Amino acid sequence: MLCGLTAGAWLGAAEAPTKLVTLGLSPVVISLSMVIGVFLARWTLPALIQGTSYVAADLRQAPHLIVWAVLAGCLWAVANTLAIFAVRDVGLSIAFPLWNSNSLLGIFWGILFFQELRGADWRRWVGVLGGAGLMFAGATALAIASAAQVPARDAARGVAAALGAGVLWGTMYIPYRKAYLTGMSPLSFITFFTVGELGMMTALAVTYSGGVSPLWSQLSGARHVLFWLLAGGFVWVVGDLFQQYAVKYAGITRGIPLSNTNQLWGLLWGILVFGELRGASHSVLAQVIGGSVVMAVGAGVIALSSVSRSEHVSWQKAAATEGARYGVDPEYTRSRIAGEDASSIVRGRTWIDWLVVSVATATIIGFALVARAPQIAFAWVWAAVLAIVTLGMLAVAGVSLWTATRFN
């Protein structure tokens, strides 16, 4: 529960830098810059928390998951790019809940492939499916509201981009669940996840920009704001880590709706910090706020439909099937599903870990030294309030997760 809710806060904050698209920056430049920040974070955090030797040992137990991690990263890169197009066309507060329709697809995949909700009583089925219905209703209200705010062509394009991002992010949870049923630590999985992210995003950026030289020219022209985009990618990774722990211990059907409370954080950042919907009619405001609240209520209903003991038995059967399919040590799978260290894996940090951390830190400092505050409407007081609350949630969830699982 804590991991899912904390993920929502950090994932919501991470999308704030996408507002730079309103300054005329190319969506693919923004997405590529964020992915570079994501790449730095996805190697730095595992090196700090567990060490690369721990990650390497984890991957030796289930090497097939490298392929699934790279595939998931490719899906994320395309989805994130579509999300930025959506922000450009319909705004952050409207686009956010639309792409969070990914939870509906995630619920479907969890039931279809991983035996989630198997053995659950009717109240849990009603809670999960009823919550999904509420989330769909909220998304529909927001789609209607978007048409009243922007030209019809832009609205249709923005809604399509946001929903497309939701489909890709919803499908991305299949590799997530395969990894965690097998027993892999989220910190190990994301290390190769980012290889797919960076590779796919680079290919998209080069193709969309018309070649390497035009892309380099755009990046050079945006060098004064690249730090903010890298920082957004770093923040996103923190949120994604908590989302992955939520998926590992609560399943797709619960973990993803919980993390999709980021729609409320997106709404807060969009309206309070960036002044979105200022001057909008009362009816539009009612639709946007009402739609977001309905979606949040749907997520809450799903979250309260806790996993039963009989469902855990079904998960264990699904995990045994995954392990047998790929020849994974059953003892490794059993211990890691329970959040325990496998006997063959030892924690420790080497010079490689400190080199990774040093290079990432130096890169971020280098971009920070040339950064300038972007010329965009920004309410610093509200931004500070949201940041403090977000950091507080990180502290509480981080301590709780470490106490329970040592970040396994």
N, C-alpha and C positions, 0 to 999 in steps of 0.2 A: 504493500500500500504506500509506504513512505517513498520507495524508489519511484513508483509510477507518478506520484504527485510532484516529487522533486524534478523528475524528468520534464514534466509539463512546464514548470517555471523556467527551467534553463533552455528548453527548446523554444519557448516563446521569446525569451530575451535574445536568443541567437539570430532570430529573423529580423530584428530591428535594423541591422546594417543594410538589409536589402532595400530600405527606403532610399538609398543612394541612387537607385535606378531613376528616381525623379529628377536627378541632376543631369540626366542625359547619358549616363554610363551604360554601356552595352550590358544586357542581362548575362551574356556568357562571360564577360570580363568579371562581373561581380561573382558569378558562380565559381569560376576558376580560382579567383582570389580566395574565396571562402574555402574551397577544397584544399588549397595549399595550406591554409590554417588548420584545416581538419587533419591533413597529412602529418603536420608537425605535432599536433596534439595526440594523434592516435599512436605515434611511436614514443612520445615523451611520457605520457601517463603510465602505460604499462611498464616502461623502464624504471620509473620512479616507484611504483607501487609493488611490482612483483619481480622485476628484472627480466632481461631478455632470455636468460637461461631457463627461467620458468616457462616463458612463452614457447621456447624451442622444444622443451620437454613435452609440453601440452600438445603441440602440433605433431610430434612423433607418435603420440598415441592415436591420433585420428587425422592422418595426412590428407584424406579425401576432403576434409572440410576446408582446405585451402581453396579448392576450386569453387566451393559454394560461397566462401567469403568474398572472393574476387567477383563472382556473379552478383552478389548482393550489393557490392560497392558500385558496380556499373549501373544497376537499377537506381541506386540512390542519386548518382550524378545526374542522370537524365531527369529524374523527378525534381531535384533541387533547381535545375535550370528552368523547368516548366513553372515551378513555384515563383521564380523571380519574374517571369513574364506575367504571371497572374497578378503579382503585386503591382507591376507597372500599369496594368490595365484596369484593375478594380480595387486596388488598395489593400493594405495589410489586414485591416479589421474585417474585411469581407472575404478575402482570399483564404485566410487562415482556416476558418471552419469548413470551407468547401474541400480543401485538400485533406482535412481530417476525416473525410469519408473513408479514408484508408482503414479505419477500425472496422467498418462493416465488412470489407473484404477480408481483413485479418481474422475476424470471427468465423467467416465461412471456411477459410483455409484451415484454421485450427480444428474445427469440427470434422472436416473432410479428411485431412491427412494425419492428424496427430491424436485422435480419439479424445479431444477435449469435450467436456460435457457428457462423455459416456459415463453412465452410472449416476448422473446428477438427478435430483428429484425435480418435479415439475416446476417448483418455485424458482429454482435456479435457471431452468430453461426459459421460463417467462421473464425473469429478471434480465438475462443476457439478451434475448431476442426483443423484448419490449424496450430495453434501453437502446438497442440498435435502431428500432423504429423511431424513437424519439430523436436520435441523432440525425437520422435521414430527414425527418420533418424540419428540424432546425436548419439543416443545410439547404433545404428547398426554400425556406423563408429568406435566407441570405442571398440565394441566387436571384430571387425576385427583386430584392432590395437593390442589388447591383445594377439591374437594368434601369433603375430610376436615377442613378447617380452619374453614369457615363454614357457616351454615345452607344447606340445599339451594337455597332460592329465591335467596338472595344469590349463591351460587356460580354458578348458571346464568346469572343476570343479569350478573355480573361477567365471566364467560368470554365471553358473547355480546358484551358491550361491547368487550372487548379484541380479539376476533377481528374485530369490525366495524371497529375502528380500523385493524387490520392491512390489511383489504381496501381501505379508503380511502387509506391511506398507500401501499400497493402500486400503486394506480392513479395516484396523484399523480406517479409517476416517469415516466409517459408524457410530460407536458409538459416535465419536466426534460430528457429525452433529446432531444426535438425541438429544444429550445433549444440544446443543446450540440453536436448534429450540425450545426446551422446555423452555429455559430461564436460564439454569444453568450457573454460572460463571466458566470460565476455571480454576480458582484457586481452586474451590470446586471439579471440576471433576477430576483433577490430583491427589488429595489426595487419592482417592480409586483406581485410575488408577495404582498407584505404588504398591498397594497390589498384583495385578495380575502380575506385572513385577517381583517383588522380589520372589513371590511364584513359578512362572513358571521357572525363571532363576535358582533358587536353585535346583529345580527338575532336570533341564537339566544338571547342573554342577555335581550333585551327580551321575546321571546316566552315563554321559560321562566319568567321572573320575574313575568310578568303585567303588564308595562308599564314605562315609563321611571321613574316615581316609586318603585315597589317595588325596582327594580334600583338606583337611586341610593341608596335607604335601606340596601340590603345592602352596597353599596360603602363608604358612610360608616361603617357599623358595623364594617367590616373594615379601616379605614384604617391601623391600627397594624401590620398584617402585609402590606399591599399592596407594600411595598418588596421583600420577599423574593420575591414572585411576579413583579414586574417584573425583578428580578435573574435569576430562573430563565428568563424569556423571553430575556433578553440572552445568557445562557450557551447557551441552546438555539440561538440564531442562529450563534454561533461554531461549534458542532458541525455545524449544518446546512450552513454554508459549506464546511467540509472534506468533508462528505458529497457535496455537489454537485460539488466538484472531483474526488472519487473517481469519481462517475458520469461526468463529462466525459472523464476519461482512462483509466478502466478499464471503463466500461460499466455497465449496470444489473446484469448477471449477476454481476459481481465486486464492484462498488462498494457495493451495498446490503448483501450479506452481511457485508462487512468492517465497515461502520458498525454493523451489528446486533450487533457484540460489545458494544454498550451494554447488552445483557442481563446480562453479567457485572458491569458497573459498577452496574447497577440492583440486582443481587443483593447486591453489596458494600455499597452505600448502605443498602439495606433491612435487611440483617442486622446489619452492624457499627455503623452510625450510628443507626438507628432501632429496633434491637432486635426486628425482625420475626422470627417463628417461634420466639421465646423460649418455652420450655415445650412446643414441638411434639414429637410422638413421633419416635423414630428413623426409622421407616418414612417419615413425611412429609418429614423432613429429607433422607433419602436420595433420595426422588423429586424434590424441588425442586432440590437440588444436582446430582443425576445428570442430570435433564432439562436443566438449564442447561449443564452440561458437554458433553452430547451435542450440543446446539444449537451451542455454540461450536466443537466439533470439526467439525461440518458446515460452518460458516462458514469455518473454516481450510482445509478440503479444497477448497472453492470458490476461496478466495483463492490457493491454490497452483497452481490451473489457469490459468496465466498466458495472456495474450492472445497469439496467434501472429501472424506476419506476414500470413498469408492471411486471418485474421479482420480485420486492419486494412484490408485491401483491400476487404472487404465493407462495413466501416464507411464507407469513403470513397465507395462507391457509394450507400449509404443517405444520406449527407450530400449528395451531388450531387442525389439525388431530392428531398430536402427543399428544397434551394436552388432547384431548378427549379420546384417546385410553388408557391413563394411569391415568385419573382422576386428572389432574393437574389444579390448580386454573387459570382460563383464565386471570385474572388481573396480576397475577405473570408472566405468559408467555409474555403478552403484554409489560409490563414495562421492563422486562429483555432483550427482543429482541431489545428494543430501547436503551439499555445501561443505564437504570435508575435503582435506588434502588427500590426493592419491599418494600411496607410499613411494611411488617411483619419481615423484616430482619434488624438487627441493628449491626453496626460495633463495635468492642471493643476487647481489649486484656486482658487476664487473666494470672494468674500464670502458667497455663498449657502452654500457648504460649511461655512464657519465659523459661519454663523448656525444651520444645522441641528445642528451639533455642540454649540453653546452652548445651544440650546433643550433638546435631549435631556439634556445634562448637568445643567442647572438643574432639569429635571423629576425626574430620579432623585435629586438631592440633596434636593429638597423632600420627596419621599416618605421618604428616609432619615432626615430630621430628626424625623419623627413616628413612626418605626418602633420597635417593641418586640420583644424576643426572644419568640417564641411559646412558650406553655407546652406543650411536647411533649418526650417523651423523646429526648435527643440526646447522642451520644458525641462530644464536641468533639475529642478526640485523634485518633480514627479519621477524623473529617471533615477535620482538618488534613492528615493523611497522604494521603488521597485527593485533596485539593485540590492539594497540592504535586506529586504525580505527574501530575495532569491538566495543570497549568501547564507542567511539564517537557515533556510530549508536545506541547503547543501551540508551545513555542519551537522544538523540533526540526523539527516538520512545517512551521511557518511559514517558517523560514529555508530549508528545502529547496524548498518550493513557490516562494518568491520567486526563489531562485537559478535554478530550472529554467524558470519561466514568467512571472515578474514579475506573478503573480496574474492572468494572462490566462485 
